[in-house]
Each structure stands twice: as C-alpha cells, then as structure tokens.
Amino acid sequence: MKTKYQKYLKTLQKAADIDSSIAVLSWDQETQLPAKGAKHRAQQIATLSGLGHEIKVSQELGDLLHELSEDSTLSAKQLKNIELSLEGYKKNQKFSTDFVMKMSEATSNAFQAWAKAREANDYAVFRPALEQMIDLKREQCEIIGYQDHPYDALLDQYEPKEKTADLNVLFADVRQQLVDFVKEISEKPQVEDSWMYKHYDKDKQWKFGIDVLKQMGYDFEAGRQDISHHPFTISFSPLDVRVTTRITENNFHEMLWSCIHEGGHALYEQGLPVEDYGLPTGETISLGIHESQSRLWENNVGRGLPFWKANYSALQQTFPENLGNVSLQDFYKSMNLVKPSLIRTNADELTYHFHILVRFEIEKALIEGNIEAKNLDEVWVEKYKEYLGIEVPSDREGILQDIHWSHGSLGYFPTYSLGSFYAAQFYAQANKDVPNLEAEIEAGNLMPMLEWLRTNVHQHGRLYTAEELCVNITGEKLNFKHFMDYAKVKYGGIYG
C-alpha cells in the first residue's frame, strides 16, 4: 500500500507543479508583463488550469483516494491527507474542465480590464468584465451547492465551514461595539500625522522596507519583493514565496504597511513543511488564518510601541528632514490615527472593518441578485457615505481600489476581519506563552514571535480546521472580545 500512497503523492505534486506554474505566470502578469502579452497570457493560464483540473478529477485519482481511505496501515497524518484530498476531489468533480477554463480566461481578462480602468479612472471600462465574472460566480454557487445562502458556497472556498449567518452575527458585534468605540475616539482631540505625507524618496523607502522584512525573518533566498498595482503575496512552494509592495512618495503608509502585511503572509508560506509540498498538510488552513498572520505582524507588532523603540532611530536617520524633530511617541500615535478614510489598505485597524462591512454587504447582494454590476459604483458611493461618512471622489479611489473582484475572489473580503480578530487572540496568547515577548521586540529581536508562530500555526498545514487550531492555541473558539480588549487598551492610551 506504500507504493499506492507514493503514487497518490506524485499525482498531487504533479497537480501542484501545474498550479505553481500558473502562479508564476500570474505573478509575471501583475509585475512585468508587456501590455501586448495579455491576450495570450490569459489563454496560457486557461490551458494550464484545464490540465490541472483534469488531474484533480481523474477517475484514477478518485479510485486511488477511495482505496487509500480504507487503509489502516497509514499513519494518522497520511490518513488526514487522504481525507482532505478526497473532500477536495468531490468538490472538483462538480466542475467541468470547460467551466474551469472559462473562469480562468475570464479572470485574466478581468484583471487586464481592471488595470486599464484604474489607469483611466473609469469604472465603465471594467464593468463588462465584472458583469461576466458575477454571472460566472453565481453559476459557481449553483454548481457547488449550498443549504442556507448561495454566498456560503463562495465563503467555503476561502474559509472552510464558514457561513453567511455566522458573519452576520460577527458584523453585528462590529456595529454594536466597534462603531461606538470609534465614535468615542472621534470626540477626543485628534493626533497629528502630517509628517507621514511629506516627500519620502522611493529608493530609500524600498531599502527600509527590505530591512524590515529581513528583521521579521523573511528569507530572501526563498523569495523576493517587487512592485505591483496592488500588494500581494504569492507562493510556488515554501522555498519560493514572493511579495510585492506599492510605494507612493507622498504617503509613507503605503510602503510600510504593505511590506509588513505581505511579509506576515509570506512567513506563513515559508513556514509550511517543505516535505509536504503538494499535500493538504503542506497547505495553509484558511484565508482567515492566513490573514491572522499578516495582521498580527502589521498591527499587533508593526503598529506597536515596542517595535518602534527598536526601529525609529534608523527611520529618523533615513528621513531626517521629515522625522528629525518628531518624537517617538508622536510618530507612534500618528501611525495609529483613527479616522475614516477612502482606501481600505491604508485604513487604520479599527475603521478597516467598516471597509470590509461595505464589501461583505455588496457581495452578498450581488450573489443574491439584489444589485447588479451596472450600477455598482453608485452603490459603493452610498455605502461609504453611510458607514464611513465620507464622499468618494473618483472610481480609482472607490470601486476600483481593490483587485479582488477582477480575480473572481468574491467571498474573500470577510476573511480580512476574521484574520484581525484571530490575530488579537493569538497575540494575547503569545504574550502569555513567551517570556518577555514585548521586551524582545523592543530589543529588535523578532525571532521569539516568529518561532511561536512557526510552532503553533505554520508547521501544521491543514492538519486542523481554523476553529480547531484556535482552540488548540488559546483554549477557546474565535472570540471578538479579545480584539475589543486589545483595542481599548491600545487606543485608550493613545487618545486618553
């Protein structure tokens, strides 16, 4: 039977090789593809997607998985891999190769349309491609099937077992608790942050970002950083995990937080067991857990005072004309300013969840058929006025700011909020488990934090569900109270 498990392993690694090849083409598409190459790139990715799908739904693989699922000689870990692969096989079988290729080509075309629309600052350029994408996502929901709400089918792709009903409850907590807390903050004197919008040389920003990634433990021999429209992390294996950033010379927030955020994602991917490449136990659990890694590094560590006690003097020396007369305390407060803003990726860690709420409600309504893509820009403007109290001046700063819908990633956005809430709970536990954790961070030593994550999160792959992992680490399921406790202590200190 060992021979059959080896055959299973080789089959999954062959599929993983194809997926990784698609990822390389996608990375190239978003970083350096010539404009004229877009048409054939969409075709190339669609072809590979079709080949990968055929492997994943082959009768031979299905027979092999069913046979191995009854093999009592396999280890618990091997049986878990078979269980998860069989679950994935049954889901993949629901899709025809034709549908997979159609979705892949539509995604590549939608990305190109989105990029052109952003450049033109005109939603109308993107709308036809988005309309096609929405139609395909609605069809996908029916193919997958669901019990309570069609949006559940999309959520499950990114956050397995998550339900729309559960998110309705979670975002009710956001409305009832976080909205009131932000309102309380808004009534206090606002902190100063003008120095964050002075001129910051692009090359100097780049170097500082690289230094921060190295300090976090990001392995540049197993990765690299590039520039893209929208910062992202992409993995071809734990030994090749790449990140991108976005640099704006009159907004220091752009580069700083995208480097730390994407670095957190990349550390998770680099921490997966290399020997399990292609297997479920060599994959990440869910996007909520993935986002917990980026948010923990970005917010709990990166926006924390201990981190800047270690790094602020180096930043002042890099940009003395901007920060030479700004104290550490004032800089710390400026990076944690709470104020409604237009751009999700630049939002503070509290109002950020209002941005997610807007997208969650729009996506639900799109899948339900209660709104259509043709007037989505108007819906966007209305919801930003309702939830954040701000006017949207342009499509680029409004409905075109995110890349996700051009990728067909509906159901993805809620995982950002889930990730922040997991991060607060995990960070609280790490402070209990690691002696003098924040003193180590203050000394510039981030390795205890990384080692705790490697041990508790990264090494397990998909051995546990998100809920099981959270219980294993903290002794309880995801609890919004941890995020609110963290927010009240931190922002109570900043805003008095």
N, C-alpha and C positions, 0 to 999 in steps of 0.2 A: 504493500500500500504506500510505502515511502516513495516509490517510483511515481505513483499517481499524484501524490502531493507535489512532487517536483515538477510534474507536467503541468499541474494547476499553477504553480508558482511561475513557470516560464510563460504560460499563457497570459497571466495578469501583468507580468513585466513587459511582455510584447505590447499589450494594450497601453501600458504606462509609457512606453517609449513613443508610441504614436501621439498620446496626449502631450507628452513633453515636447515633441516636435511641433505640434500645433501651438504650444505655449511660446516656443522660440519665435515662430512666425508672428504671433500676436504681439510679443514684446517688440520685435522689429517694426511691426506696423505702427505701434504707438510711440516709437522713439526716433526712427530714422528712415522709414520707408519713403521713397520718392513718390510724388503725387501721382505719376502715371502708372505706378505699380499697383494701385489699389484694386483695380478690376480683377487682375489675375491672382492677387493675394487672396481675395475672397473665394475664388474658385479653388485655389490650392488648399486653403483651410477646410473648405467644404468637402473636398475629396478625402483628405486625411480623417476628417470627422466620420465620414461614411465608413472608411476602412476600420477605424477603431470601434465603431458601433457594431459592425459585423462580427468582430471577435467577441465582443461583450454579450452578444445574443446568440452565439452559435449553439447548435444542438449539442455539439461535442462538449463544450464547456458546461452546459446545463446538466448533461448526463454525469460528467465528472463531479460536479458540485453535489448532486444528489447522492452519488455513491460515497463520496468522502464525508458527507454529513452524518453517515451512519457508521463511520469507522471509529471504534472505541480505542484503537491504539494511538490515535493522535493526541498530542498534548492539548491542554486547555486553551493555550494561545492559538494553536493551529485550528482547533475547532471553532474558536471565535472568528478567525479569519474566514473560514468556510461559511459560517452562519451569516456574516455580514456580506460576503460575496454573493451568496445565494439570494439574499434580500435585494441586493443591487441588481442581480441578474433578472429577477422577476420584474423589477421596475423598468429596466432597459428593454425588456421584451415587449413592453407596451408600445414602444415607438418603432415605426418603420424606418429603414435606412433613408428612404426618401424624405421623411419628415425631419430627420436629424440633419441631413444635408441642406434642406430648405432653411431650417433655423440657423445653421451655421453661416450660410451665404447672406441671409437677411441681417445677421449680427454684424458681419464685416461691412456690409453696405450701410447699415445704420450708423456704425462708428464713423465712417467717412462723411456721411451726411451731417452728423453731429459736429464734427470738427469744422466743416465748411460753414455750418450755421453759426457756430461760435465766432468764427472769423468775421462773418458778415453781420453778426449781432441780429440775426433774424430767425425766429422760431419757424417761420413758414418753410425755410429750406430743409429743416429736419422733419417736419410734420408728416410728409408721405411715408418716409421710412419708419417713423414711430407708429403710424397707423397700422402698417403691415406687421410690425412687431407685436402690437397689442392684440391683433387678430390671432397671431400665432400663439401668444401666451394664453389666450382664452381657450384655444383649441387644445393646448397642452394640459390645461386643468382638466378638461373633459377626458383626455387620454389617460392621465394619471388616476383620476377619480378622487372623490372626497365624500365625507359624510355630512359635515355641517356647513361648510362655506368653501366656495371654489378657491379662495385665496389660500386656504390651508395647503392645497396641493403645491403651491409655489413656495410657501414658507418651509415646507418639509425638505426642500432641496438644499436649503441653507442652514436651517435649524431643525434637524430631525425631531419629530414628535411635537413640535410647537404648533399651537392652534391660534386662530384669529381671536377666539373667545378669551384665551389667556392674555393675549396682548391688549385686548380691550380693557381688561382689569388692570394690567400694568400701567397703561397710559392714563387710566383714571386716577391712579396714585400720583402720576406725574402732574396731572391737572390739579388735584386736590392738595398736594403737599409742595411740589416744586414751584408751581406758579405763585403761590402765596409767599414762599420764601424769597423768590426773585423780586416780587413786588416790595417786600420788606427792605431788601437791599437797595432797590431803586430810590427809596426815600432817604437814604443816607448820602452824605457827601461823596461824590464820585472821585475815584482815584485818577491820577494823571498818567497818561501814556503817550504823549506827543512824540517822545524820542523813538518810539517804535516805528514811526512813519517818516523818519529822516532818510537821507540817501545812504544806503548800505551797498558798497561795491559788491558786484555779483561774484567775482572770483574769491574775495575774502569770505563772503558768506559760504560759498561752496567748501572752502577749506575748513571753516569752523564746523560745518555740518559733518564733514568726513571725520573730524576729530571726535565729535560727539558719538558717532556710530562706532568708532573704534573703542571708545571708553565703555560703551554698552556691551561690548563683546561681539559685535558683528564681525564675522570672519570674511575679510576681503579676498582671501584665497579661495573662498567658496561663494563669491558674489561680487557685485559691482553696483555703482549708482550712476544713473543717467537722468536727463531732464525729460519731462513729458508735460502735456497739457494738464493732466490730472495725475497726481502722485499715486503710485500703486506698487504692490509687491507681487512678484511672480516667481514661481518655483519650478525647476525642472527636475530637481532631486535635492536632498539635504546638502549636497555638495555643490549646488549651483542655484543660489537664491538671489534674485536681483531686486533692487529697489529703484524708484525714481523719485525725484523731488521737483518742486516748482519754485523758482526764485523770482521775486519782484524786488527791485532795488529801492522802492519807497515803502515797503512793508516787510519788516523783519520777521513777522509772524509766519509768513508763507513758507520759507525755507526751514525755519527752526522746527516747527511742529510737524511738518510733513516728514522731515528726516527722522525725528524721534518716533513718530507714529509708525511709519513704514518699517523702521528699524525693529520695533517691537514685533510686528508681523513676521519679519524675516528671521528673527531669533527663534521664533516658534518653529518655522520650517527647517531651519538649520539644526534644531534640536531633536528632530524626529529620528528614530533609529534607522541608520543607513542600510542595515541588513534587511530591513523590511520594505525596501523600495518596491512599489507596485502593489503591496498588500494593504488591506484596511488598517492594520496596526502600524503601518508606515505613513498614514494619512492623518490630517487634523480632524478633530471631533466635529466641530460645527463652526459656523462663522461667528456666533455669539462668543464662543470660547476664543476663537482667533482674535476677535475684536477686543476681548478682555486683555490680551497680551499687548496690543498696541496702545490701548487706553491706559493700562497700568503704567507703562513706560512714559507715555506722553503726559498724563495728568497727575497720577499719584507720585511719580518720581520726577519727571521733567518740569512740572509746574510747582514742585515742592521747594521750600526754602533750603533744605539740606543740599539738594543738587546744585543750587546756585551759590551756596557758600563755597563749594569746591570749584566752580567754573566761572564765576562772574569776573574775577580779576583778569582772566585770559580774554574774555569777551571785551572788557574795557580796553585792554591793550590793543585789541584788533580794531576797535572803533572808538578811539579816544575822543574824537571830535563830536561824537554823538552821545557817548555814555560816560565820559570822563568825570562829569560833575553830577552824575546820577547815582544815588546811594543804592546799596544792595537791597535795602528794604523797599525803596521806591520802585526799583526795577521788578522785584518780586511781585509787588502789588499790581504793577502795570500789565504783567503777563497774565494776571488773574482778574482783570477787569471784567465785571459782569454788565453786559449791555447788549440789547437786541441788535443783531447785525444781519446783513444780506446773505453772506456766504457761509454755508454750512461748515466747510473745512476750516474756516477761520473763527468760528463761533467759540465763545467761552464754554467751559464744560457744564454749565448749568442751562443756559438758553439753547445749547446744542440740541437738547432733547425736544424742544419745540420745533426745530427744523425737521427732526425725524417724525414727529407727530403729523406735520403737514404732508410729508411724503407717504406715510402709512395710510392716511385717510384718502389721499388721491389714488394710490394703488388699489386699495380695496374697492373704491368706487369705479375705477376703470375695469377691473375684473368682473364686478357685478353688472357692468354696462350702464351704470347710472350717470356717467360722464363719458365723453369721447375725446380723442386726441385733438380734434379740430379746434376746440376752444380751451385747451388745457392751460395755455398761457394766461388766460383770463382767470381761471380757477386758482392758479398759482398766486397771482397778484392779490386776489380776495383773501386767501388763507394767510398770506404773510401779513396782511393788514390786521386780520382777526387775531392771530396767535402771537405775532411779534410786534404789532403796532407800527410797522414801517412800510414805506412805499417802495415798490420795486421799479427802479428807473430804466432797466433795459432787460432784454432777453438773456444777454450774456451773464448778467448778474442775477437773473431769475431762473427761469425754467431750463436754461442751457448750461447751468453751472456744474451739473453732475454728469458723469459719463455712464452711469449705471443702466439707464433705460436703453441706451444705444447698444449695450451688451446683452440686453434682454433680461437684466437682473432684477426683475420685479419679485418682491418678497425678501430682498436683501437688506433694505434700509433698517427694518426693526432690529436687526442683529447689532447695529451700532449702539443702540440704547441698552440692549441686553448686555453687550460687552462692557459698557461703562459700569453697569450695576454689578456684574461679576467681578470686575477689576477692583472695585471698592471692597468687596467682601474678601477677595483673595489677599489684597494688600493688608487688610486688617489682620488676617491670619498670619501672613508672613512676619508682621511685626511681633506677633506672639511667639512664633517658632524660631526666629533668627535673633540671637542676642545682639543688641545694639545695632540693629539694621540701619536706622537713620543716621547713627554716628558713622557707620561705614560709608554711607552715601555722602555724608558731609566731608569725609576724608578723600573723596574721589574714587572710592572702591565700590564699583557696582557689581562685582563678581558674586558676593553673597546673595544679592537679589536674583541674578541670573541663575545661579546654582539651585536656588529654591524653586524657581520656575521649571528648570530642567528636571528636577526630581519629582515635582508634584504634578506638572502638566505635560511638558513636551515629550517625555520618554514613553508615554502610554499610547500614543497614536489614538486609534479609535477603540481601544480596549474597553472604554466606558462611554456611556452617554454623557451629555453635558450635565444633566441633573445628578447622575451617579458620581461624576468627578467632583462636582461642587460639594456633595455630601461627604465624600471621602476626604476632601481637603479641609472643609470648615465645620463639618458636623451637622449641616442643615442645607435645605434647598435654597435657591436664589431668594434673597430677602431684600427688598427695596430699602428697608430700614438702615442697612449698612451704608448705602450711598448717602442717605439723608444725614446720618450721624457724621459722616466724613465731611459733607458739605457745610454743615452747621459749625463744626469746629474750625474748619479752614477759613470759611468766608466770614464767620463771626469775628475771627481775629483780624482779617483784612479790613472789614468795614465797621468794626467796632460794635 
